Amino acid sequence: MNEIVVHTVGFDHIDVKEAKSRGIRVGYTPEVLTETTADLIFGLILAVARRIVEGDKLIREGKWMIPWQPDFLLGYDVYGKTLGIIGMGRIGKAVYRRAKGFNMRVIYTSRTKKDDIDAEFVSFEELLKQSDFVVITVDLNESTYHMINGSTLRLMKKTAFLINASRGKVIDEKAFVKALEEKWIAGAALDVFEEEPINKDHPLLKFSNVVLTPHIGSATFETRDKMAEIAVENLFRGLRGEKLIYEL
């Protein structure tokens, strides 16, 4: 049995349609990384809102000179704010559960309305207008490519933050850089980029109000071990002609 097995939940690097046309099965590793990725997303929210990375850098560079000032490194509250989730799948729901612990109002947009969560279903445009934190948890496809662009970024609040740990190409980075330069939004936290790894001269690196991580959404010992186990099991099942654990 012909098959392709990937050690990821994302599959935009595989031409699935072509594989299927050739009778090639494609196995991947969803679900096991859901909670881990949601942890990172919430970590990114807290890091960028409370300027944690900036504070760490300040201390390491020996620039913390005064013990306390009323306007020193002011950030934004997370507790009680409005969180907008674009894509209410497994990861979106895991982020929703964490947000409830912070007493956040959660709104979302998705292909379908979800009856198993207590969150308000709104249009994409309304979500951007209302949210203090916009979290992207969608797959990359024709409809999501550059869904965050110059027009949609202008709908966001000037005090809002954009968080992306899904796929880099859902954001038009040229338009995004302009939005940051012209202060259309308060900041962002990104774990994924249009091209990876990003160039050392990438314009995103110049913004102190942007937290950047190198595509580590699933990067814990426990989760990567589980992903490897599933990938290997998928491989063996394919060789035996059996049904894969997870198959596209």
DALIN-V440455 format. One record per backbone hydrogen bond with DSSP energy under -0.5 kcal/mol. CO is the residue of the C=O (numbers start at 1). NH is the residue of the N-H. E is the energy in kcal/mol with one decimal. If there is no record, write none. Layout:
co: {CO:CO}
nh: {NH:NH}
e: {E:E}
This chain:
co: {2:4:8:11:14:15:16:17:18:19:19:20:23:25:25:26:27:30:31:33:34:35:36:37:38:39:40:41:42:43:44:45:46:47:49:51:52:53:54:55:56:57:58:59:63:69:71:78:81:81:82:82:82:83:83:84:84:85:85:86:87:89:90:91:92:93:94:95:96:97:98:98:99:99:100:102:104:105:105:106:107:108:109:113:114:117:120:120:123:124:125:126:127:128:131:132:133:133:134:135:135:136:139:141:141:144:147:148:149:150:152:153:157:160:160:161:162:163:164:164:167:168:169:170:171:172:173:174:175:176:177:178:179:179:180:187:188:189:190:191:193:199:202:203:204:206:207:209:211:213:216:218:220:221:222:223:224:225:226:227:228:229:230:231:232:233:234:235:236:237:238:246}
nh: {25:27:29:14:16:19:20:21:22:22:24:23:25:4:27:248:6:32:34:37:38:39:40:41:42:43:44:45:46:47:48:49:50:52:76:55:56:57:58:59:60:61:63:62:65:72:74:81:83:105:84:132:133:85:107:86:135:87:109:137:89:93:94:95:96:97:98:99:100:101:101:102:102:104:103:80:106:83:107:120:85:122:87:115:117:119:108:122:127:128:129:130:131:157:157:161:84:135:163:86:137:165:141:144:145:147:149:172:153:154:155:156:160:186:187:134:189:136:191:192:170:171:146:148:173:176:177:178:179:180:181:182:184:185:183:162:211:164:213:215:168:202:205:206:207:208:210:188:190:215:219:220:224:225:226:227:228:229:230:231:232:233:234:235:236:237:238:239:240:242:241:28}
e: {-1.9:-3.1:-3.0:-1.8:-1.7:-2.4:-2.7:-1.9:-1.1:-0.7:-3.0:-1.6:-0.6:-3.1:-0.5:-2.6:-2.6:-3.1:-1.8:-2.5:-2.1:-2.1:-1.8:-2.5:-2.3:-2.3:-2.7:-2.1:-2.3:-2.6:-2.4:-2.3:-2.3:-1.8:-2.6:-2.1:-2.3:-2.3:-2.3:-1.9:-2.3:-2.0:-2.6:-1.6:-1.2:-1.4:-0.7:-1.9:-0.6:-1.9:-0.5:-2.6:-1.7:-0.5:-2.6:-0.6:-3.3:-0.9:-2.0:-2.7:-1.1:-2.5:-1.6:-2.3:-2.2:-2.1:-1.5:-2.3:-1.7:-0.8:-0.7:-0.6:-1.2:-2.0:-1.5:-2.2:-0.6:-3.1:-0.5:-1.7:-2.4:-2.8:-3.0:-0.5:-0.5:-1.1:-2.5:-0.6:-2.3:-1.9:-1.8:-2.0:-2.1:-0.6:-0.5:-2.1:-3.3:-0.6:-3.4:-3.2:-0.5:-1.1:-0.6:-0.6:-1.8:-2.0:-0.8:-3.0:-2.9:-1.2:-1.2:-1.2:-1.4:-2.2:-1.1:-3.0:-2.4:-2.4:-2.8:-0.7:-1.5:-1.8:-2.6:-2.6:-1.1:-2.3:-2.6:-1.7:-2.2:-1.9:-2.7:-2.5:-3.0:-0.6:-0.9:-1.7:-2.3:-2.2:-2.5:-1.3:-0.6:-2.1:-1.9:-1.4:-1.3:-0.6:-1.0:-1.8:-2.8:-1.7:-1.5:-2.2:-2.5:-1.8:-1.9:-2.6:-2.2:-2.3:-2.2:-2.5:-2.5:-2.4:-2.9:-2.0:-2.5:-2.7:-2.3:-2.1:-1.7:-3.2:-1.1:-1.2}
